[in-house]
Amino acid sequence: MKKFLLSIAAVAALSLAANATEVTFDFTTSSYGLTPYDADLGNETPYIETPATITQGDVTIELNGETTKDGTGWRMWNDGLREYYKRNPSFTVSVKGTNVRGVEWTVVSGATFALEGTEQNITSWSGDQASVTFVCTATANKAVKTIKVIYGEDFSATPQEVKEFASVTAAVEYLENGGADVLAKVSGVVYSVDKLGNSGGLSYYIADSTAENATTLQVYYGKGLNGDPFQSKNDLLVGAKVTVQGTLTLYKGANGNTPEFADDTIILDYDATGIDAPEVPGAPTDIITVAEAIELVNKGYQGTASVKGIISTIEGYDANYKSISYVIVDKEGDSNSLRIYSGKGLDGADFTSENDLAVGATVVVKGELQDYKGTVEMNYNSVILSYEAAGIEGIEADSNAPAVYYNLQGVKVQNPEKGGLYIIRQGNKSVKTIIR
């Protein structure tokens, strides 16, 4: 196995010389003319129409992002200016009459940004540009609390100090004894690998050894070498030596406090010498079961497959994309299930409502299998290859048999109407189609 080394500069922190000017936007105390959060409306508070511009003195921040049926990339929230990561939010900073020399921001854990054109998560930047843009790299909808902008002829930047811990145990003890959040570097071994996020962040645990009772430290959706995204859970091997750098924090959740590295973490050094990587299976050529699909993904496969199962749950219809999210199982009551996210109908046809699918129907679905934050699912734009509604049994399996029509509830229809969606059974074959 190769030993990977990464040499990176420490994230720059901002410092002010005597003539530098600083402006801070605090979104926890002011909406700066943007649509404010309304406690009475709660989740119905309107989104910010983008592009949107806010100013303070000579400093301008422009908010950008895609607009969908669900809203835009930004909305004022009760804890700050919330970004909606699926709509590609970004913010651009400029200063009237001079260049931007530094930008620094604070966020609710989970809101992450990178300099435009890069992928490495940062919380501060320094340079000398007329304007600078930062793009969202998050995998959750979280809030920006403050943005500080620095400009002026005598501005200078100094490297932020990185606190290096002698062991994973020492880092955990630092947090448990009341230590403040700190940019830190820790070396250990990969203890276990948890979940792969949809933006390439991987949650895993490091420890000083792989012993059963070892003290562990979570890396929450961290990135790989050079800040590159992970492609598979198998990109990290249990037992490999690793050095990570990021914000060390004590996450205070409903189930207690968790020592962790936040999602700005990157890997500086990775050594899996002597550890055999598990073989990732290739794409299946035959129709597989739900259990086989889950096993494939757990072994690292993420790609196309055709899966047969019984619809156990219909989650809902998306009128914008004319798709349905639903769940299939191998048999009724099975604990193994595969979520079909925003899938299409027979041969890719649009759905008209969630009633186009029926619980209990047997389907063969083709699409991209993936591990979405620990859940095996089939990604959007899957297509149904075959559909057989529950309750259509005992029909003669004769290839020359006449076509018999059923509605989506399995009730026989004598005179199907044009434009209607029906299940056609002929011999032992069932298909779902719209009558033209």
C-alpha positions as CSV (number, residue, x, y, z in Angstrom):
1,M,0.0,0.0,0.0
2,K,1.1,3.5,-0.6
3,K,1.9,6.0,2.1
4,F,0.3,9.4,1.4
5,L,1.8,12.6,2.6
6,L,0.3,16.0,2.4
7,S,2.0,19.3,3.2
8,I,-0.3,22.2,3.7
9,A,-0.1,25.6,5.2
10,A,-2.0,26.3,8.4
11,V,-5.3,28.0,7.9
12,A,-4.7,31.8,8.0
13,A,-6.1,33.8,10.9
14,L,-6.7,37.5,10.6
15,S,-4.7,40.2,12.4
16,L,-5.0,43.9,12.2
17,A,-2.2,46.5,11.8
18,A,-2.7,50.0,13.1
19,N,-4.3,51.4,9.9
20,A,-6.5,48.4,8.9
21,T,-10.3,48.7,9.1
22,E,-12.6,46.0,10.3
23,V,-16.4,45.6,9.7
24,T,-18.4,42.8,11.2
25,F,-21.9,41.7,10.1
26,D,-23.6,39.9,13.0
27,F,-26.7,38.0,11.7
28,T,-27.7,36.9,15.1
29,T,-28.6,40.5,16.0
30,S,-29.5,42.2,12.7
31,S,-31.1,41.2,9.4
32,Y,-29.4,44.1,7.5
33,G,-32.5,44.8,5.5
34,L,-33.0,41.1,4.5
35,T,-36.4,39.4,5.2
36,P,-36.1,38.8,8.9
37,Y,-37.0,35.6,10.7
38,D,-40.6,35.6,12.0
39,A,-41.1,33.5,15.2
40,D,-44.8,33.3,14.4
41,L,-44.2,31.9,11.0
42,G,-41.3,29.7,11.9
43,N,-40.5,27.4,9.0
44,E,-42.9,29.5,6.8
45,T,-40.6,32.5,7.1
46,P,-40.0,33.7,3.5
47,Y,-36.6,32.9,1.8
48,I,-34.3,35.7,0.7
49,E,-34.6,36.5,-3.0
50,T,-31.2,36.2,-4.6
51,P,-29.0,37.8,-5.6
52,A,-29.4,40.0,-2.5
53,T,-26.9,42.7,-1.4
54,I,-26.2,44.0,2.1
55,T,-23.9,46.8,3.0
56,Q,-22.2,48.2,6.1
57,G,-20.0,51.3,5.5
58,D,-17.8,50.6,2.5
59,V,-18.3,46.8,2.6
60,T,-20.8,44.9,0.5
61,I,-21.8,41.3,0.7
62,E,-23.7,39.7,-2.2
63,L,-25.7,36.5,-1.5
64,N,-26.2,34.2,-4.5
65,G,-27.8,30.8,-4.9
66,E,-30.2,28.7,-7.0
67,T,-33.9,29.2,-6.8
68,T,-36.2,26.1,-6.7
69,K,-39.8,25.4,-5.8
70,D,-38.7,25.1,-2.2
71,G,-37.0,28.4,-2.0
72,T,-33.5,30.0,-2.5
73,G,-30.1,29.3,-1.0
74,W,-30.6,31.7,1.9
75,R,-33.0,32.6,4.7
76,M,-32.7,34.5,7.9
77,W,-33.2,32.1,10.8
78,N,-33.4,32.4,14.6
79,D,-29.7,31.6,14.9
80,G,-28.3,33.6,12.0
81,L,-28.2,33.6,8.2
82,R,-29.0,30.1,7.2
83,E,-27.6,28.5,4.0
84,Y,-29.5,25.8,2.1
85,Y,-26.8,23.6,0.7
86,K,-28.7,21.9,-2.1
87,R,-29.3,25.2,-3.7
88,N,-25.6,26.1,-4.0
89,P,-25.4,29.2,-1.9
90,S,-22.4,31.5,-2.0
91,F,-21.4,35.0,-0.8
92,T,-19.1,37.5,-2.4
93,V,-17.3,40.3,-0.4
94,S,-16.1,43.6,-1.9
95,V,-15.1,47.0,-0.5
96,K,-15.7,50.4,-2.1
97,G,-12.4,52.1,-3.2
98,T,-10.0,49.3,-2.1
99,N,-9.3,45.6,-2.0
100,V,-10.5,43.0,0.4
101,R,-7.6,41.9,2.6
102,G,-9.3,39.4,4.9
103,V,-12.6,37.7,5.6
104,E,-13.4,35.6,8.7
105,W,-16.7,34.0,9.6
106,T,-18.4,32.1,12.4
107,V,-21.1,29.5,11.9
108,V,-23.3,27.0,13.5
109,S,-21.5,23.6,13.3
110,G,-22.3,22.1,9.9
111,A,-22.2,25.3,7.8
112,T,-19.0,25.1,5.7
113,F,-17.5,27.2,2.9
114,A,-14.6,27.1,0.6
115,L,-12.9,29.7,-1.6
116,E,-14.4,29.6,-5.0
117,G,-12.6,27.2,-7.3
118,T,-11.3,25.1,-4.3
119,E,-12.8,22.3,-2.2
120,Q,-11.0,22.8,1.2
121,N,-13.3,24.0,4.0
122,I,-12.0,27.2,5.6
123,T,-13.3,29.7,8.2
124,S,-11.0,32.5,7.2
125,W,-9.2,33.9,4.2
126,S,-6.5,36.6,3.6
127,G,-5.2,38.1,0.4
128,D,-5.5,41.2,-1.7
129,Q,-8.5,41.1,-4.2
130,A,-11.2,43.5,-5.4
131,S,-13.7,40.9,-4.5
132,V,-13.7,37.3,-3.2
133,T,-16.3,34.6,-3.3
134,F,-16.9,31.7,-1.0
135,V,-19.1,28.7,-1.9
136,C,-21.1,26.4,0.4
137,T,-19.6,22.9,0.8
138,A,-22.0,21.8,3.6
139,T,-24.2,18.7,3.8
140,A,-26.7,20.3,6.1
141,N,-28.8,23.5,6.3
142,K,-27.0,25.6,8.9
143,A,-26.6,29.2,9.8
144,V,-23.8,31.7,9.4
145,K,-23.6,33.8,12.6
146,T,-21.0,36.5,11.7
147,I,-18.9,37.7,8.8
148,K,-15.9,39.9,9.5
149,V,-14.3,41.8,6.7
150,I,-10.9,43.5,6.9
151,Y,-9.4,46.0,4.5
152,G,-6.7,48.8,4.7
153,E,-3.2,49.5,3.5
154,D,-1.4,48.1,6.5
155,F,-3.3,44.8,6.8
156,S,-1.2,41.7,7.5
157,A,-2.0,38.1,8.2
158,T,-0.3,35.7,10.6
159,P,-0.6,32.0,10.7
160,Q,-3.2,30.6,13.1
161,E,-1.5,28.5,15.8
162,V,-2.3,24.8,15.5
163,K,-2.4,22.9,18.8
164,E,-0.8,19.5,18.5
165,F,-1.8,16.7,20.8
166,A,0.4,13.8,21.8
167,S,-2.4,11.3,21.5
168,V,-6.1,10.9,20.8
169,T,-6.6,10.3,24.5
170,A,-5.0,13.6,25.3
171,A,-7.2,15.5,22.8
172,V,-10.4,13.9,24.3
173,E,-9.2,14.7,27.9
174,Y,-8.6,18.4,26.8
175,L,-12.2,18.7,25.7
176,E,-13.7,16.8,28.7
177,N,-11.8,19.1,31.0
178,G,-13.4,22.2,29.6
179,G,-11.0,23.1,26.8
180,A,-12.2,25.6,24.2
181,D,-12.6,24.9,20.5
182,V,-9.2,24.9,18.9
183,L,-7.6,24.3,15.6
184,A,-5.8,21.0,16.3
185,K,-3.7,18.2,14.9
186,V,-3.9,14.7,16.2
187,S,-2.4,11.4,15.1
188,G,-3.9,8.0,15.7
189,V,-5.3,5.0,13.9
190,V,-8.6,4.6,12.1
191,Y,-10.8,2.8,14.7
192,S,-14.0,2.5,12.7
193,V,-15.7,4.0,9.6
194,D,-19.3,5.2,9.9
195,K,-21.1,7.2,7.2
196,L,-20.4,8.7,3.8
197,G,-22.1,12.0,3.1
198,N,-23.4,13.1,-0.3
199,S,-20.7,15.8,-0.7
200,G,-17.8,13.4,-0.1
201,G,-17.4,13.9,3.7
202,L,-16.8,10.8,5.7
203,S,-17.6,10.3,9.4
204,Y,-15.2,8.0,11.2
205,Y,-13.4,7.4,14.5
206,I,-9.7,7.5,15.4
207,A,-8.0,6.1,18.5
208,D,-4.6,5.4,19.8
209,S,-5.0,1.7,19.0
210,T,-7.7,-0.7,17.7
211,A,-8.1,-2.2,21.2
212,E,-11.8,-2.9,22.1
213,N,-11.8,-0.4,25.0
214,A,-9.8,2.3,23.3
215,T,-10.7,6.0,23.8
216,T,-12.2,7.2,20.4
217,L,-12.5,10.6,18.8
218,Q,-15.1,11.2,16.1
219,V,-14.2,13.0,12.8
220,Y,-17.5,14.4,11.7
221,Y,-17.9,14.2,7.9
222,G,-14.2,15.1,7.3
223,K,-12.5,15.3,3.9
224,G,-9.5,13.3,2.7
225,L,-6.0,14.2,1.7
226,N,-5.6,17.8,0.5
227,G,-9.3,18.3,1.4
228,D,-10.4,16.0,-1.5
229,P,-13.8,14.3,-1.1
230,F,-14.1,10.6,-0.4
231,Q,-15.6,8.3,-3.0
232,S,-16.3,5.3,-0.7
233,K,-16.3,4.2,2.9
234,N,-13.4,1.9,1.8
235,D,-11.2,4.9,1.2
236,L,-10.2,4.7,4.8
237,L,-9.1,1.3,6.2
238,V,-9.5,0.3,9.8
239,G,-6.1,0.2,11.5
240,A,-4.4,2.7,9.1
241,K,-2.3,5.4,10.7
242,V,-3.7,8.8,10.2
243,T,-3.0,12.4,11.1
244,V,-5.9,14.8,10.9
245,Q,-6.3,18.6,11.3
246,G,-9.4,20.6,12.0
247,T,-11.5,22.3,14.6
248,L,-11.5,20.2,17.8
249,T,-14.8,20.7,19.7
250,L,-17.2,19.1,22.2
251,Y,-20.5,18.6,20.4
252,K,-23.4,19.0,22.8
253,G,-26.2,16.9,21.6
254,A,-29.4,15.4,23.0
255,N,-27.6,12.2,24.0
256,G,-24.7,13.9,25.8
257,N,-21.4,15.5,24.8
258,T,-19.3,14.0,22.0
259,P,-15.6,14.9,21.5
260,E,-15.1,15.4,17.8
261,F,-13.4,17.1,14.9
262,A,-15.8,19.3,13.0
263,D,-16.5,19.0,9.3
264,D,-13.7,21.3,8.3
265,T,-11.2,18.5,9.1
266,I,-8.7,17.2,6.5
267,I,-6.2,14.4,6.5
268,L,-2.5,15.4,6.6
269,D,-1.0,12.0,6.5
270,Y,-2.3,8.5,5.8
271,D,-0.4,5.2,6.0
272,A,-2.2,1.9,5.3
273,T,1.0,-0.1,4.8
274,G,0.3,-3.8,5.4
275,I,-3.5,-3.5,5.5
276,D,-5.4,-5.3,2.7
277,A,-8.1,-3.2,1.2
278,P,-11.4,-5.0,0.8
279,E,-12.3,-5.8,-2.8
280,V,-15.1,-3.6,-4.1
281,P,-17.6,-5.8,-6.1
282,G,-18.4,-4.9,-9.7
283,A,-21.7,-4.0,-11.2
284,P,-24.3,-6.8,-11.0
285,T,-25.4,-8.1,-14.4
286,D,-28.6,-9.8,-13.1
287,I,-31.6,-8.6,-11.2
288,I,-30.8,-8.7,-7.5
289,T,-32.7,-8.7,-4.2
290,V,-32.9,-5.9,-1.7
291,A,-30.6,-7.8,0.7
292,E,-28.0,-8.2,-2.1
293,A,-28.2,-4.5,-2.9
294,I,-27.5,-3.6,0.7
295,E,-24.6,-6.1,0.8
296,L,-23.1,-4.6,-2.3
297,V,-23.2,-1.1,-1.0
298,N,-21.8,-2.1,2.4
299,K,-18.8,-3.6,0.5
300,G,-18.2,-0.3,-1.2
301,Y,-20.1,-0.6,-4.4
302,Q,-21.9,2.6,-5.6
303,G,-23.3,2.3,-9.1
304,T,-26.1,1.0,-11.3
305,A,-28.2,-2.1,-10.4
306,S,-31.6,-3.6,-11.0
307,V,-33.3,-4.5,-7.8
308,K,-36.6,-6.5,-7.3
309,G,-38.7,-5.9,-4.2
310,I,-42.1,-5.3,-2.8
311,I,-43.3,-1.8,-2.1
312,S,-43.7,-1.5,1.7
313,T,-44.0,2.3,2.1
314,I,-44.9,5.2,-0.2
315,E,-43.2,8.3,1.2
316,G,-44.7,11.0,-1.1
317,Y,-45.0,12.5,-4.5
318,D,-42.9,15.4,-5.8
319,A,-45.1,17.4,-8.1
320,N,-42.2,19.5,-9.4
321,Y,-40.2,16.5,-10.6
322,K,-43.2,14.2,-11.1
323,S,-41.4,11.5,-9.0
324,I,-42.2,9.4,-6.0
325,S,-40.0,8.3,-3.1
326,Y,-40.9,4.9,-1.8
327,V,-39.4,1.9,0.0
328,I,-39.0,-1.7,-1.1
329,V,-38.3,-5.0,0.8
330,D,-37.8,-8.6,-0.1
331,K,-40.8,-9.8,1.9
332,E,-43.4,-8.2,4.1
333,G,-42.1,-7.2,7.5
334,D,-38.4,-7.5,6.4
335,S,-36.0,-5.3,8.4
336,N,-33.8,-4.9,5.3
337,S,-35.2,-2.1,3.1
338,L,-34.1,0.0,0.2
339,R,-35.3,3.5,-0.2
340,I,-36.0,4.6,-3.8
341,Y,-35.5,8.4,-3.7
342,S,-37.4,10.5,-6.2
343,G,-37.9,7.7,-8.6
344,K,-39.6,7.7,-12.0
345,G,-42.2,5.3,-13.4
346,L,-42.3,2.5,-15.9
347,D,-39.4,3.0,-18.4
348,G,-38.8,6.5,-16.9
349,A,-42.3,7.9,-17.3
350,D,-43.5,10.7,-15.1
351,F,-45.8,10.0,-12.2
352,T,-49.0,12.0,-11.7
353,S,-49.6,11.3,-8.0
354,E,-48.5,9.0,-5.2
355,N,-51.5,6.8,-6.1
356,D,-49.6,5.7,-9.2
357,L,-47.9,3.2,-6.9
358,A,-49.5,0.8,-4.6
359,V,-48.2,-0.8,-1.4
360,G,-47.8,-4.5,-1.9
361,A,-46.9,-4.2,-5.6
362,T,-43.8,-6.1,-6.8
363,V,-41.4,-3.9,-8.8
364,V,-38.0,-4.2,-10.5
365,V,-36.2,-0.8,-10.3
366,K,-33.0,0.2,-12.0
367,G,-30.9,3.1,-10.8
368,E,-27.8,4.2,-8.9
369,L,-27.2,2.6,-5.5
370,Q,-25.4,4.7,-2.9
371,D,-24.7,5.1,0.7
372,Y,-26.5,8.3,1.8
373,K,-25.3,9.2,5.3
374,G,-25.4,5.6,6.4
375,T,-28.6,4.6,4.6
376,V,-28.5,2.5,1.5
377,E,-30.8,4.0,-1.2
378,M,-31.3,4.3,-4.9
379,N,-30.6,7.8,-6.0
380,Y,-33.1,10.0,-8.0
381,N,-34.1,9.3,-11.6
382,S,-34.4,5.5,-11.1
383,V,-36.8,3.8,-13.5
384,I,-39.3,1.0,-13.0
385,L,-38.6,-1.9,-15.4
386,S,-41.6,-4.0,-14.4
387,Y,-44.6,-3.5,-12.1
388,E,-47.1,-6.1,-10.8
389,A,-49.8,-4.9,-8.4
390,A,-50.8,-7.0,-5.5
391,G,-54.0,-9.0,-5.9
392,I,-53.6,-9.8,-9.6
393,E,-53.1,-13.5,-9.3
394,G,-54.4,-16.6,-11.0
395,I,-54.3,-15.2,-14.6
396,E,-53.4,-17.8,-17.2
397,A,-49.6,-17.6,-18.0
398,D,-50.1,-17.8,-21.8
399,S,-48.0,-15.6,-24.1
400,N,-50.9,-15.6,-26.5
401,A,-53.4,-14.6,-23.9
402,P,-55.4,-11.4,-24.4
403,A,-54.4,-8.2,-22.6
404,V,-56.3,-7.6,-19.4
405,Y,-56.4,-4.1,-17.8
406,Y,-56.3,-3.3,-14.0
407,N,-56.2,0.0,-12.2
408,L,-53.4,0.7,-9.7
409,Q,-55.4,-0.9,-6.9
410,G,-55.6,-4.2,-8.8
411,V,-59.2,-3.9,-9.8
412,K,-60.1,-5.2,-13.3
413,V,-61.1,-2.5,-15.8
414,Q,-63.4,-3.5,-18.7
415,N,-63.2,-0.3,-20.7
416,P,-59.9,1.6,-20.1
417,E,-60.0,5.3,-21.0
418,K,-57.5,7.2,-23.0
419,G,-55.0,9.0,-20.9
420,G,-55.5,6.7,-17.9
421,L,-52.7,4.9,-16.2
422,Y,-53.2,1.1,-16.1
423,I,-51.5,-2.2,-15.4
424,I,-51.7,-4.5,-18.4
425,R,-51.4,-8.2,-17.7
426,Q,-50.8,-10.6,-20.6
427,G,-50.0,-14.1,-19.7
428,N,-47.3,-14.0,-17.1
429,K,-46.1,-10.4,-17.9
430,S,-47.4,-7.3,-16.2
431,V,-46.5,-3.7,-17.3
432,K,-47.7,-0.3,-16.3
433,T,-48.6,2.2,-19.0
434,I,-50.7,5.1,-20.1
435,I,-53.4,4.4,-22.6
436,R,-52.9,6.6,-25.7
